[in-house]
Amino acid sequence: MKISFLNKVRGCFSFLLIVLNTVLWMGPLFAAGLLKAAIPIRASRNFFNGAVTFVCKTWNTWNKVNFDLTQNIRWHIIGDDNLNRKGSYLVLSNHQSWVDILVLQAVFLKKIPFLRFFIKQELIWIPVLGFAWWALDFPFMKRYSKEFLEKNPHLKGKDLETTRKACEKFKAIPVSVMNFVEGTRFTPEKHKKQNSPFKNLLRPKAGGTALVLDAMGSHLQTILDVTIVYPHGVRTIWEFLCNGVDEVVVQINKIPITKDIIGDYFNDPEFQKRFQVWLNRLWEEKDALISDIAAAYK
């Protein structure tokens, strides 16, 4: 995508606003996060949990103001009615770009609890953001390869245990657990390598979604199945800041959480097969929806 000089200036200005907003809230964030870690009392942790969440919500609110001022995006949001800031949700979405995270934060701002993403453990070392994710109790995922587990069998199941513990923490508060089901961003190269049966999506990974439902099913209000489409092409973060995203379509479908999608995915082969069928059917519908939306907004 070719970016004009004027839009490069716009991008630099938008980035500067993000930096200033981050610097402004960095002090309160670190203070609340460190006090939360230092005082091992439940009432204190709950208080500082609220403080950290407030700081991050406010940071996100001002980022949205920034984007509203510097971008010319036409938003088409369907299905965001009847949501509850005090409810608890499992949010599932397709994933094409880091811009998706900004879109999700903007769409759900002040409508549902602050989104908690599954984060790769290596990302905890990102300055400021890594600390914020840790303070917000984001579930950090450490995935072991099959080859590594064969050499270190004592670590088998440790990644699942970590995820389950993170989910247990969320039972005490209203929460929105966010999961990009494909596990990575969609690219034509990854699509070809996977030999994906879907036109617009990678193969869904069922384990993480099943684990959250098993650990938190009774605490969650509903599943929010989110489909994000950029009718005029997927953009990078820099292209987004430079006003490169002119239109975004977000469709939210509410899916009730029923007993047939809650079970022990890793130890019950029958449930595993049933859950994979359910998730693949959901992905088939999403794939068709993306094609329909792309055609409608050309």
N, C-alpha and C positions, 0 to 999 in steps of 0.2 A: 504493500500500500504506500503510495506517494503522499508525503505530508508537506503541506505548504509551510512557508516561513511563519506566517501568522499563527497557524495551529501549533507549530513547535514552540512559539512564545507562550501560547495558551497552555500547552503541556507543562512547560517549565514553571509557569505561575501556579498551576494546579498542584504540581509536585511540591513547590515551596510551601503552599498552604498546608499540605499534608505534614510536611516536616515541622512547621511551626505548631500545628495542632498536636503533634506527637510530643514535641518538647514541652509544651504547656502542661500536658497531663502525665508526663513521665514521673515527676516527683510524687504526686499523690498515688500513682500506681505502685511505685516501688515501696513507698511507705506502708500502704495498706497490705501489699503482698508479703513484705518482710514481717510485719506485725502479726499477720495471720499465721505465718510459719513459726514465729517465736513464742506465741502464747498458746499452749496446747490445751485450751479449754473450749468445749463445744460452743458455748454462748459467744465467746470471743471470735472463734472461727466463723460462726454464722454472720456476726456483725461485719467482719472484714471481708467475708465472701460478698456480702451486699455492697460494701464499699468498692471492692475491685470491679464488680459488675457495673456499678453506677459509673465509674470512671470510663470503662470500656464502652458503655452505651453512649456516654456523652461524647467521647472521641469519635465514635461512629456517626453520631448525629451531626457533628460539625463537618465530618468528611462528606456526608450527604449534602449539606448546605454548599460545600465547596463544589461538588459535582453539579448541583443544580445551577450554580452560577457560571460554571466554566464549560458545561456540556450542553448540547442541544439534542437530548435523547427523547424520542417519542416512546413512551412506555405503554405497553398493552398487557395489563395484569388481569388474569381471569381466575376467580375462585379464592380470593383473599378475604372473603367475608366470613363472619362468625368465627373468628379466631380469638383466642383468649390469652392475654399476657400472663395469667396465673395458671395456665394449663401446662401440660407436658406432652411433647411431640417427638416422634421420630421423623426426620425430614430426609427423604431420598431424592436424589437428583442426578441427571446426566452431567457430564463434566467435559468442557471443551477448552477452557482458558482460565487463567487466574482471575480474569474479569468476572467469572461466575461468582466468586466469593463476594465481590463488591455488589453484584446484582442481588444476591440472596440477602445480604445485610440490609440493603436499601429496601427491598420488597417487604421484609418481615420486621423492619424497625418499628418498635412500639406496638407490634401486633401479637408477637409471641415472645417467650423468654429468649434472652441472648443466645445465639447459636454456638454450640460447642461442637467443634469438628474433631474427627479422628485425625491425629497428627503423627507423621513419621517421627520416631524418636530423635533422629539426627537434626530435625528442625528446631529442637529446644535451644540450640546454640545461636540462632539468629538473634542479633542484638535487639533488645526491647521487646520485640514480638514474642520471642521464646519465653521470656520471663512472664509476659502477660498471659500466654497460653498456660504456663505452669500455674500461675496464681489463680486462673479461672478453672483449674482442674480439668483441662482438656485431656482426653484419653490419649496418651502417647503410645503408639504402636511400634513394637520391635518385631519385625517379621524375620523368621529364620528360614533359610532355604532348605530344601529337602536334603541336599548334600551336607549342609552344616549340621543338621539334626542327626544324620547318620553317624557323624563323627562325635557329636555331643548329645547323646540320647537323653541325658539328665535334664536338658532344657526343653524337651518336648512338652508342649502345653503351657509353657511359661507366658507366651504372648497372649494366649487366651485368658489366662489367669489375671494378667495385668488389666486387660480390657474389662473383665467381669468386675474387678475391684473398682475400676473407675465408674462403671455403671451403678454399682452399689452406692457410691457417694451421691449420685444424682437423685436417689430416692428421697432425700431430705428436702429438696428444693424443686420449684417449678423449673423445667429444663427443656431445651430443644436440642436433641442429639442429631447432628448432621452427618450424613454418610453419602459420599460419592461412590455409588455402588460399583462403578467400573474399576475403581481402585487407582485410576490414573486418567490423565487428560486424553481425549480422543484425538488421534492424528491418523491420516490415511496410512502411514507406515505401520502403526500399531494395529490398525484395523486389518490390514493385509496379513501381517504376521500372525495374528490370532485366527485368521480365516473366520472372522465373525459372521454369523448368519444374519446379522442386522445391517441395514443400509446405513444408518446414522449413528450407531452405537457400538461400543465394545461389548464383549461378553460380561454379564453381571457376575459379581462375586458374592455368593450367598452367605458365607460364613459370618462376616461381621454383622450383617443385618439380623440374621437368625440369633446371634449371641445377644444383641441388645434386646430383642423381643423376649428372649428367654429370661434375661436378667431383670428386665424392667417392664414387661408386658402389662402387669396389673397397675403400674404407676403411670403409664403413658395414656394420653387421652385418645389419640388417633395417629395414623400415618399421614404425612403430607407428601404426596408424590408430586415432585416439581419437575416440569419440563421447561428448559431454557432454550430459546432459539434466537439467533442473530440473523435476521432475514437477509442482510446484505454482507454477510461474512463474519467469521470469528476474528477477533482482534486481540493483540497483546495488550498488556497493561499500559505500555508507553503509547500505543496507538489510541487506547481508550482516553488517556489523559489529554491527548492531542485532538480530542473531539472526533475520533475515528469511528465511534459507535453511534449511529444515527437512530437506530430502532432496536428495541428489545421486546420480545414476547415471552411472557412467563405464564404458564398455566399450572394451577395448583389443583390437584384432585385429592379429596379426602377419602382415605380408606379406613374402614373400621378395623380395629384389632380384635380378631376372633380367636377362639381356642385352637383352630386348625392350623394357625401359623405360629403357634408357640410350642416349642418342644426342644429336646436335646439334639441339636443338629449334628454334633460330633460323635455321639454314641448311639444314635437311633437311626439305622440305615433307612428304614421305611419313612420316617419323618423327613430325613435329609432329601430323599427322592421327591417327596410330596412338596417340600418347600422350594426345591429347585424348579419344579414344574410351575408353581405359583409365581416365582420371581421371573422366570422366562416368559410367562404369559404377560406379566406386567410390562416387561421390556418390549415385547412384540407390539403391545398397544402404544407404548411411548414412541417406538420407532415409526409407526404409522402416523402418529400425531405430529411428530417433527416434520415429516414429509408434507402433511396437510397444511401445517402452519407456514412452512417455507413457500409452498405454492400460493397460499392465500395472500402473503405479504410481499410478493415479488414486485 
